[in-house]
Amino acid sequence: MFSYIYTSLLFVAYGLAIPFLIPLIFKKKYKRSIPARFFLFKNPPFSKSSIHFHSCSLGETKLIEPLAERFDEPNISVITQTGFNEAKKISPNVRYLPFEPLLWWWLKPQKALVVAEAELWYLLFFLSRKRGARTLLINARISDRSYRRYLKFRWLYKRVFENIDAVFAQSEKDRQRLEELGAKNVKVVGNLKLLNTPRVTKKYEKRGFLSVAASTHEPEEEIIATAWLASGRGGTLAVVPRHPERFEEVDELLSQIAKRENLSYHKLSQREDLLSDIVLVDKVGELNNIYAASDLVILGGSFTGKVGGHNPLEPAFFNKPIISGEYFFNQKESYDSVEGIEITQASKLAEAIKDLPKPTKIVKKADIKPILKELEDVV
């Protein structure tokens, strides 16, 4: 009965949301995902029964790769365009996950459902399990900031976890919190992002010292550029915005700074090198290549309280010095896995850049074997 009431309420919300969804179709960021997810446009069900992996965006899709690549052309569903593009590198069978009530018609029987991190969609787990799939939640975590919100909706998450056969948590703290929400059969296997060894596909020509402002959000580009200039570090500053839709506004900002300071500047899409004073990395999928060339990484998403940090593991795989802001509450487990990250306030960033922290080192491990064991009986 709960599933029918839940679906009915979602359909009401769906009807109310349609007038707001239609304008989004004309925005570049959503022109493929919105029609596919909410109107099933060019988004048919999977054509074969297999292991169904579900991830949200780019980071989560990279996370499932070491597991998904062990199976022959698995089915992968995603939420975002960046996730879709990354999933296509793993398997030809990629779809956008439809809005929940549409899953009643769209979701076909699968051998197993493996969901990454916090994608706790009730109907996805309920219908998958009802139709014969073994259901797993992997790399599960609950951040300090999200914990209270989860507790407010404990009644809903209890229903979700009733339909999850096994949960694989990042840490002991995550295990305790997940069990408090109703999760059963929870095992701690570490952060699976530790298994995701970055691949370098291109070597960029650079000059001198290369500082990388990685995964930045507004107003971090200006914060970091100002601190870099004040530090006197010199060399090149490469700026990599987190979201592609911001490339244009960041281009305008950086070109103004370069003009004001009499510095050379170019976009990577125009010239594929790192030879200017400031370079805007406006090409998706190049961050690991940029990390490989870098001498210092300034990790964005951490200098204001809006985002909560980004994954430090990728630059740490290259043993790069890393400077982070003090707001990394969504990435505490990943930060705990890396030794040597320099944490600083935005007001003291210039000093941190000038002093240059020591190289970082990954100090924790993750184990994929318990997850593979859970899937043994269904493949």
Beta strands, then each sheet from edge to edge (+ up, - down):
strand 1: 51-54
strand 2: 75-78
strand 3: 94-96
strand 4: 112-116
strand 5: 134-140
strand 6: 166-169
strand 7: 186-188
strand 8: 210-216
strand 9: 236-241
strand 10: 265-267
strand 11: 278-280
strand 12: 296-299
strand 13: 322-324
strand 14: 338-339
strand 15: 342-343
strand 16: 361-362
sheet 1: 3+ 2+ 1+ 4+ 5+ 6+ 7+
sheet 2: 10+ 11+ 9+ 8+ 12+ 13+ 15+
sheet 3: 14+ 16-
end
